[in-house]
Amino acid sequence: MKCIRHLVALGLSGAMLLSLLSACGGGGTSGAQPSENSQGQEETQQGESTELLVWVPPLDDDTEASWRPMLEKFEEEHNCTVTLEIIPWTNYQEKYTMAINAGEGPDIGYMYAEMYPTFIDAKAIDDLTPYLTDEDYENYIYLEQTEMFGGTYGLPIVAGVPFVIYYNQDILDSLGEEAPETWDDFKRICAEATQDTDGDGEIDQYGFALGWNSASFGALNSNWYMWLWQAGGDIFNDDLKSVRFNDAAGLEAAEFLMELKQYMPEDALALSNDDCFDKIFGAGKAAFAVKRSSQVQGTTFAQTYPDLNWDYVTALSYKDSATFGAVDSLTLMSACENKELAVELMKYITGTEFMTEYHKTCPGAPLTWDEPYQGDEKMARIVTDDVEKLRTLTVGPKGVEIYEYLWRQLQIMFEGTQTPQEALDEAARYANQLLDEYWAAKE
């Protein structure tokens, strides 16, 4: 079964969404305690069936069919009805906003990191802290990635598929090189691999196949975050009131990417990163490329690139060793009437029994320490030895607008119109202005 993962799916801007939510009062009151739901719990215990509405995007070819047998087990054990509604990725966030405003949203929603600031601000989702136990914190591998704005707002459901650096083993063998571990290794091998292999005077083998033609800030996943974090930088300062990606660490990351430009395809600005991977790296014409990983990458690559002798490095090391991996989560909506039951369902879906069964047909990284790994052996170290290298975005206010503008400035930098410092400073100026306005409105 083919599994489908999102990169970024956005409709209205964060500012417009928040305005709509605020105007209609959001989806309820945030931070409700379990005791407030005693009536709904009593009804379930007395035999009256309770309905829970769950919204998720298409996570595979037929998520309803994949989940239904396990959901029926929960329904029987808890005398409830679980309605699973599949929400297309197109305008995904916008659909939540419109539904919540109309009082028609779900009890449990699936959200990605960029969605959270808007819906937390609008008090449309609840902090899960009152419902979590010490055992939950110990067993969920990625739970700390959902801690934001002083609470824990999700139970991870898709995680452990970070962007990694793939390499062509045949090219490295021809150069007498081993897999890179550091920035210096990577740059050296890129230089050695960039060659005119057929003697016609034109470069036809590249060090690094990295495309820069994307309208979506999702390209930051492959083109920016890992380098920024490895240089010791980050997007926001700790107080979330300003950004820091234009500091010394951010500049070092940007300058390193510009140094690597000479080892990338000449038309990198005209190619998306997926194009670069498929047409250049997949065709055996580059030493390195970046792409999201999968637990079944060995299986899919054997079909898609049968002649490619490849391997991967989860993350290079410089001042730190980290790479970007999204952690999408199930979220408790504030308007839910039976929150204790909803949280129980959320824990069930993301728990060992459910996910072990689901990952048999749609392989994914284990979400809990007691869930067995079921993917290709070659990819296992991502979720074992290298699990600490996976990082998610720090969720901060105005994130969508900040990332969109930052990506445009990095593209301008790459085309040579601005220096790295100029591009980063301009992106930071815009971001800090947005944050100043946001926090001023909170006073």
SELO-468710 format. One line per 2 residues: their letters; for each residue x, y, z of C-alpha. Coordinates in steps of 0.02 Angstrom, whole numbers. Layout:
a = X,Y,Z | ...
This chain:
mk = 0,0,0 | 66,169,-49
ci = 82,290,97 | 57,475,65
rh = 147,605,170 | 119,792,161
lv = 256,922,144 | 154,1079,167
al = -30,1104,127 | -94,1278,165
gl = -245,1379,114 | -275,1548,192
sg = -129,1637,274 | -108,1617,461
am = -161,1797,489 | -324,1777,392
ll = -362,1613,478 | -334,1686,651
sl = -444,1834,608 | -585,1720,555
ls = -568,1611,709 | -558,1758,829
ac = -710,1841,753 | -815,1688,789
gg = -742,1649,959 | -639,1499,909
gg = -693,1321,945 | -718,1325,1134
ts = -619,1350,1293 | -439,1292,1298
ga = -365,1190,1438 | -521,1100,1502
qp = -487,980,1645 | -545,798,1637
se = -668,826,1780 | -771,944,1671
ns = -820,798,1560 | -895,687,1695
qg = -1070,696,1623 | -1016,634,1452
qe = -917,496,1536 | -1067,445,1642
et = -1177,432,1489 | -1053,314,1407
qq = -1041,210,1564 | -1231,199,1577
ge = -1244,124,1404 | -1284,273,1293
st = -1173,271,1138 | -1061,421,1111
el = -1003,480,940 | -827,545,907
lv = -785,632,745 | -604,615,688
wv = -528,714,545 | -369,654,460
pp = -292,684,289 | -266,540,167
ld = -120,448,248 | -122,305,123
dd = -225,244,-25 | -377,208,84
te = -357,266,264 | -537,225,307
as = -514,43,256 | -345,34,342
wr = -409,101,508 | -586,33,514
pm = -554,-141,587 | -454,-68,732
le = -580,72,759 | -720,-55,770
kf = -629,-140,911 | -621,26,1006
ee = -806,57,972 | -856,-111,1043
eh = -749,-91,1199 | -807,87,1235
nc = -988,83,1174 | -959,226,1054
tv = -962,267,869 | -804,333,785
tl = -834,427,624 | -676,447,522
ei = -681,587,395 | -541,602,267
ip = -499,785,232 | -402,815,69
wt = -235,904,84 | -294,1044,-31
ny = -337,1194,79 | -323,1080,230
qe = -300,1215,362 | -436,1323,285
ky = -562,1181,302 | -529,1173,489
tm = -556,1359,507 | -719,1363,412
ai = -788,1212,503 | -742,1274,676
na = -821,1443,640 | -980,1353,590
ge = -977,1242,745 | -951,1089,638
gp = -771,1042,675 | -709,872,733
di = -680,808,909 | -506,749,861
gy = -404,830,724 | -241,793,634
my = -124,943,629 | 51,982,570
ae = 166,1102,661 | 129,1259,562
my = -56,1248,606 | -37,1255,795
pt = -4,1440,831 | -164,1495,744
fi = -276,1369,830 | -195,1385,1001
da = -217,1574,989 | -400,1550,947
ka = -424,1429,1094 | -487,1299,971
id = -377,1158,1037 | -341,1095,1212
dl = -182,1066,1308 | -164,878,1336
tp = -56,893,1491 | -198,853,1615
yl = -230,690,1523 | -50,627,1507
td = 34,508,1628 | 215,479,1672
ed = 205,320,1568 | 148,421,1416
ye = 297,538,1430 | 414,389,1445
ny = 341,286,1303 | 301,412,1166
iy = 463,439,1069 | 419,609,996
le = 300,681,1127 | 417,823,1176
qt = 407,885,996 | 226,934,1028
em = 266,1042,1180 | 235,1224,1137
fg = 165,1384,1214 | 176,1307,1387
gt = 75,1151,1349 | 73,985,1255
yg = -48,1000,1110 | -36,838,1014
lp = 0,652,1014 | 122,613,873
iv = 49,505,735 | 171,530,590
ag = 355,551,635 | 527,477,608
vp = 538,513,421 | 669,652,417
fv = 755,728,267 | 922,640,245
iy = 1073,653,129 | 1077,512,3
yn = 1240,469,-82 | 1293,374,-238
qd = 1406,235,-175 | 1482,204,-348
il = 1537,386,-364 | 1612,387,-190
ds = 1703,222,-227 | 1774,295,-387
lg = 1844,440,-285 | 1912,328,-147
ee = 1796,414,-23 | 1691,353,122
ap = 1520,419,172 | 1539,599,235
et = 1523,636,420 | 1562,822,428
wd = 1537,980,327 | 1719,972,273
df = 1697,794,210 | 1541,842,116
kr = 1617,994,30 | 1776,899,-16
ic = 1680,756,-97 | 1564,877,-188
ae = 1717,961,-265 | 1795,795,-315
at = 1634,726,-388 | 1595,878,-498
qd = 1671,822,-662 | 1662,818,-851
td = 1655,629,-865 | 1636,616,-1054
gd = 1771,742,-1101 | 1659,861,-1200
ge = 1707,1012,-1096 | 1541,1018,-1000
id = 1510,963,-821 | 1395,812,-824
qy = 1420,743,-648 | 1384,850,-497
gf = 1429,849,-315 | 1259,900,-249
al = 1090,890,-337 | 988,1018,-241
gw = 847,1111,-330 | 789,1286,-282
ns = 635,1313,-391 | 488,1295,-274
as = 346,1412,-235 | 317,1327,-68
fg = 414,1362,91 | 410,1174,115
al = 574,1179,19 | 655,1243,179
ns = 639,1063,241 | 775,1007,121
nw = 867,1168,82 | 886,1259,248
ym = 840,1186,417 | 971,1050,429
wl = 1111,1170,382 | 1050,1304,503
wq = 1038,1181,648 | 1204,1098,609
ag = 1285,1271,618 | 1210,1294,791
gd = 1071,1412,737 | 882,1415,747
if = 732,1510,682 | 666,1594,840
nd = 746,1661,997 | 689,1570,1154
dl = 557,1700,1199 | 478,1687,1025
ks = 477,1877,1015 | 610,1888,880
vr = 704,1779,756 | 887,1734,758
fn = 917,1650,589 | 1020,1800,532
da = 1148,1783,673 | 1324,1715,652
ag = 1264,1535,644 | 1132,1574,514
le = 1257,1670,409 | 1379,1525,418
aa = 1245,1405,355 | 1196,1521,212
ef = 1376,1550,161 | 1409,1362,163
lm = 1263,1333,45 | 1330,1468,-71
el = 1500,1383,-69 | 1415,1222,-123
kq = 1325,1310,-266 | 1473,1282,-382
ym = 1449,1094,-363 | 1262,1099,-403
pe = 1180,1091,-576 | 1191,1254,-672
da = 1001,1258,-686 | 969,1222,-501
la = 861,1379,-491 | 749,1310,-628
ls = 729,1138,-548 | 629,1085,-398
nd = 720,977,-273 | 613,829,-326
dc = 667,859,-507 | 848,864,-453
fd = 830,702,-359 | 739,609,-497
ki = 826,674,-651 | 1003,698,-587
fg = 1038,597,-430 | 919,456,-476
ag = 1003,447,-647 | 1173,423,-566
ka = 1237,597,-608 | 1267,668,-433
af = 1359,613,-278 | 1230,683,-156
av = 1048,735,-144 | 923,772,-5
kr = 752,692,9 | 629,639,142
ss = 664,464,206 | 544,319,217
qv = 547,153,309 | 529,67,139
qg = 654,171,42 | 754,19,-9
tt = 599,-60,-85 | 541,95,-177
fa = 713,145,-240 | 741,-31,-308
qt = 588,-2,-417 | 616,180,-462
yp = 806,183,-479 | 854,0,-511
dl = 1033,43,-564 | 1071,162,-421
nw = 1192,100,-289 | 1145,214,-144
dy = 1155,239,42 | 1123,385,158
vt = 1185,492,301 | 1049,544,423
al = 1136,707,467 | 1308,784,446
sy = 1403,852,595 | 1471,1026,616
kd = 1432,1118,778 | 1283,1002,797
sa = 1209,854,704 | 1026,874,662
tf = 902,863,520 | 722,910,491
ga = 581,787,519 | 398,833,530
vd = 298,772,679 | 113,777,638
sl = -6,744,781 | -182,706,836
tl = -258,854,927 | -400,871,1052
ms = -521,1003,990 | -591,1118,1124
ac = -771,1095,1067 | -765,908,1101
en = -898,861,1229 | -821,698,1292
ke = -639,740,1308 | -587,594,1416
la = -653,471,1287 | -576,571,1145
ve = -405,568,1228 | -424,382,1258
lm = -457,359,1071 | -307,469,1028
ky = -195,362,1138 | -267,205,1062
it = -237,261,882 | -59,317,917
gt = -22,171,1033 | 73,11,1007
ef = -70,-107,963 | -151,5,831
mt = 10,67,751 | 92,-105,746
ey = -55,-167,644 | -66,-11,535
hk = 120,-7,497 | 109,-183,426
tc = 20,-112,274 | 82,68,281
pg = 258,61,352 | 307,204,464
ap = 424,242,607 | 373,174,777
lt = 288,307,883 | 318,223,1049
wd = 469,134,1119 | 374,-30,1132
ep = 314,-30,951 | 421,-145,841
yq = 510,-77,687 | 435,-150,526
gd = 527,-63,384 | 677,-101,275
ek = 829,-148,377 | 934,-20,286
ma = 827,123,352 | 815,63,532
ri = 957,168,602 | 856,327,573
vt = 738,275,713 | 868,186,820
dd = 1047,252,821 | 1002,421,744
ve = 833,458,822 | 907,600,926
kl = 961,690,767 | 781,720,712
rt = 717,895,749 | 554,982,715
lt = 519,1166,695 | 503,1274,849
vg = 321,1323,840 | 310,1511,851
pk = 188,1651,808 | 170,1704,626
gv = 267,1551,573 | 188,1528,402
ei = 217,1709,349 | 395,1705,419
ye = 441,1545,327 | 365,1602,163
yl = 465,1763,163 | 625,1678,221
wr = 614,1553,79 | 592,1692,-50
ql = 744,1782,20 | 850,1625,14
qi = 803,1602,-168 | 856,1781,-203
mf = 1020,1744,-113 | 1049,1588,-217
eg = 1021,1678,-381 | 1154,1804,-326
tq = 1045,1960,-314 | 1084,1982,-128
tp = 1226,1926,-16 | 1186,1796,117
qe = 1190,1930,252 | 1076,2046,154
al = 950,1909,119 | 944,1848,298
de = 935,2023,369 | 789,2068,257
aa = 697,1908,305 | 731,1944,489
ry = 672,2125,473 | 506,2066,403
an = 489,1927,532 | 527,2040,680
ql = 402,2168,620 | 266,2034,616
ld = 316,1973,789 | 317,2150,861
ey = 139,2175,798 | 85,2005,865
wa = 152,2031,1040 | 93,2212,1048
ak = -84,2151,1018 | -65,2033,1167
e = -26,2174,1289
